[in-house]
């Protein structure tokens, strides 16, 4: 999305995903879903891994990048890395991936697909506000009961690719700082009416 943006670049996309024993198109996360996803990912304390990783891997130019040096450091700091990784990977990562997959899949499209397929009760009603879909306990429960960790990891990865966080945040910061990254229309296009 860097550089000149067209309105076509901003249209929502979708990705084919597997969830439980189903495959379907997952729509690009909405702004609300993206906020929930980014908030969840922000709870991972990845910075706790930085110091032990640097100690383990060494620094380029200090002569410690060879295999012998790595094995020596593994003996010395491997336990520190495992101790730092345990809370991040063992306690945080699983929870965050599951909750992030729920945030990505708990949308009207999934609700409609699960209800149409008889996987949640036909009389299920999502929580809405001002007519907008907010969430569904039935969808959340179905995701938790059926989506594998591998699937959840893939779903979150696909969501992050669709959101394109780095370029999106870069464009937003550029615009906030007075940049010129506003979407453009080509002169020969006639603006279409927006759906109600």
C-alpha positions as CSV (number, residue, x, y, z in Angstrom):
1,X,0.0,0.0,0.0
2,X,3.0,2.3,0.0
3,X,3.1,5.3,-2.3
4,X,0.0,6.2,-4.3
5,X,-3.1,4.5,-3.1
6,X,-6.1,3.9,-5.3
7,X,-9.6,3.3,-3.9
8,X,-9.3,-0.3,-5.3
9,X,-6.3,-0.8,-3.0
10,X,-8.6,-0.1,0.0
11,X,-11.4,-2.5,-0.9
12,X,-11.7,-5.4,1.6
13,X,-10.2,-8.7,0.6
14,X,-10.7,-12.2,1.8
15,X,-8.6,-15.4,2.2
16,X,-9.6,-19.0,2.0
17,X,-9.0,-20.6,5.4
18,X,-9.7,-23.9,7.2
19,X,-11.5,-23.8,10.5
20,X,-12.3,-27.1,12.1
21,X,-13.4,-29.4,9.3
22,X,-14.7,-26.4,7.2
23,X,-13.1,-24.2,4.6
24,X,-14.5,-20.8,3.8
25,X,-13.5,-17.3,2.9
26,X,-12.4,-15.2,5.9
27,X,-13.1,-11.5,5.2
28,X,-10.4,-8.9,6.0
29,X,-10.8,-8.0,9.6
30,X,-12.8,-4.8,10.2
31,X,-11.3,-1.9,12.0
32,X,-12.8,-3.1,15.3
33,X,-11.5,-6.6,14.8
34,X,-8.1,-5.2,13.9
35,X,-8.0,-3.2,17.1
36,X,-8.8,-6.3,19.1
37,X,-6.2,-8.3,17.2
38,X,-3.4,-5.7,17.7
39,X,-4.3,-5.3,21.3
40,X,-4.0,-9.1,21.9
41,X,-0.7,-9.4,20.0
42,X,0.6,-6.4,22.1
43,X,0.2,-8.5,25.3
44,X,3.0,-10.9,24.1
45,X,6.1,-9.9,26.0
46,X,8.5,-10.6,23.1
47,X,11.0,-8.1,24.5
48,X,11.7,-10.6,27.3
49,X,13.3,-12.9,24.7
50,X,15.7,-10.2,23.2
51,X,18.5,-10.2,25.8
52,X,18.8,-14.0,26.1
53,X,18.7,-14.3,22.3
54,X,21.4,-11.8,21.9
55,X,23.5,-13.5,24.6
56,X,23.0,-16.8,22.9
57,X,23.6,-15.7,19.3
58,X,26.4,-13.3,20.0
59,X,27.0,-10.1,18.1
60,X,28.3,-9.9,14.6
61,X,31.9,-8.8,14.6
62,X,32.8,-10.1,18.0
63,X,34.2,-13.3,16.6
64,X,31.5,-15.4,18.3
65,X,29.3,-16.2,15.3
66,X,30.8,-19.6,14.6
67,X,29.3,-22.9,15.5
68,X,31.7,-23.5,18.4
69,X,30.9,-20.2,19.9
70,X,27.2,-20.8,19.6
71,X,27.5,-24.2,21.3
72,X,29.6,-22.7,24.1
73,X,27.0,-19.9,24.6
74,X,24.2,-22.4,24.5
75,X,25.7,-24.1,27.5
76,X,26.0,-20.8,29.3
77,X,22.8,-19.0,28.4
78,X,20.5,-21.6,27.0
79,X,18.8,-21.9,30.4
80,X,18.2,-18.1,30.5
81,X,16.6,-18.3,27.0
82,X,14.3,-21.2,28.1
83,X,13.4,-19.3,31.3
84,X,12.6,-16.2,29.4
85,X,10.7,-18.1,26.7
86,X,8.6,-20.2,29.1
87,X,6.1,-17.4,30.1
88,X,6.0,-15.9,26.6
89,X,5.6,-19.1,24.6
90,X,4.1,-21.3,27.3
91,X,1.7,-19.0,29.0
92,X,1.0,-16.2,26.6
93,X,1.3,-17.4,23.0
94,X,-1.3,-20.1,23.1
95,X,-3.9,-17.9,24.7
96,X,-3.1,-15.0,22.4
97,X,-3.3,-17.1,19.2
98,X,-6.7,-18.6,20.3
99,X,-8.2,-15.3,21.3
100,X,-6.8,-13.6,18.1
101,X,-8.4,-16.4,15.9
102,X,-11.7,-15.8,17.7
103,X,-11.4,-12.1,17.1
104,X,-10.8,-12.7,13.4
105,X,-13.6,-15.2,12.9
106,X,-16.3,-13.8,15.1
107,X,-17.9,-11.8,12.3
108,X,-21.2,-11.7,10.5
109,X,-19.9,-13.8,7.6
110,X,-18.9,-16.7,10.0
111,X,-22.1,-16.4,12.0
112,X,-24.2,-16.7,8.8
113,X,-22.1,-19.6,7.5
114,X,-22.3,-21.5,10.7
115,X,-26.0,-20.9,11.1
116,X,-26.7,-21.8,7.5
117,X,-24.7,-25.0,8.0
118,X,-26.6,-26.0,11.1
119,X,-23.5,-25.7,13.2
120,X,-25.0,-23.2,15.5
121,X,-28.7,-23.0,16.3
122,X,-30.9,-21.4,13.6
123,X,-32.5,-19.2,16.2
124,X,-29.1,-17.8,17.3
125,X,-28.9,-14.0,17.4
126,X,-25.6,-12.1,17.5
127,X,-25.0,-9.2,19.9
128,X,-25.5,-6.0,17.9
129,X,-25.4,-2.3,18.5
130,X,-27.0,0.2,16.2
131,X,-27.6,-2.6,13.8
132,X,-23.9,-3.5,13.6
133,X,-22.6,-7.0,14.4
134,X,-20.5,-7.0,17.5
135,X,-20.0,-10.7,18.5
136,X,-21.7,-14.0,19.0
137,X,-21.2,-16.4,21.9
138,X,-22.1,-19.3,19.6
139,X,-19.4,-18.4,17.0
140,X,-16.8,-17.8,19.7
141,X,-17.7,-21.2,21.3
142,X,-17.6,-23.0,17.9
143,X,-14.2,-21.5,17.1
144,X,-12.8,-22.5,20.5
145,X,-14.2,-26.0,20.2
146,X,-13.2,-26.7,16.6
147,X,-10.3,-24.6,15.4
148,X,-6.9,-26.3,15.9
149,X,-3.8,-24.4,17.0
150,X,-2.2,-24.7,13.5
151,X,-5.4,-23.4,12.0
152,X,-5.6,-20.5,14.5
153,X,-2.0,-19.6,13.8
154,X,-2.7,-19.6,10.0
155,X,-5.9,-17.6,10.5
156,X,-4.0,-14.9,12.5
157,X,-1.2,-14.8,9.9
158,X,-3.6,-14.4,7.0
159,X,-5.5,-11.7,8.9
160,X,-2.2,-9.8,9.5
161,X,-1.3,-10.1,5.8
162,X,-4.7,-8.7,4.8
163,X,-4.4,-5.8,7.3
164,X,-0.8,-5.1,6.1
165,X,-0.1,-3.5,9.5
166,X,3.3,-2.0,8.6
167,X,2.2,-0.2,5.4
168,X,-1.1,0.8,7.0
169,X,0.5,2.3,10.1
170,X,3.1,3.9,7.9
171,X,0.5,5.5,5.7
172,X,-1.5,6.7,8.7
173,X,1.6,8.2,10.3
174,X,2.5,9.9,7.0
175,X,-1.0,11.4,6.7
176,X,-0.9,12.6,10.4
177,X,2.4,14.3,9.7
178,X,1.1,16.0,6.6
179,X,2.0,13.5,4.0
180,X,0.2,13.1,0.7
181,X,-0.9,9.4,0.9
182,X,-4.6,10.0,0.4
183,X,-6.5,7.6,-1.9
184,X,-6.8,8.9,-5.4
185,X,-9.3,8.4,-8.2
186,X,-8.3,8.4,-11.8
187,X,-9.7,11.4,-13.7
188,X,-11.8,9.2,-16.0
189,X,-13.6,7.5,-13.2
190,X,-17.1,8.6,-12.1
191,X,-17.6,8.1,-8.4
192,X,-20.2,5.4,-7.8
193,X,-22.9,5.7,-5.3
194,X,-22.0,4.3,-1.9
195,X,-24.1,1.3,-0.7
196,X,-26.5,2.3,2.1
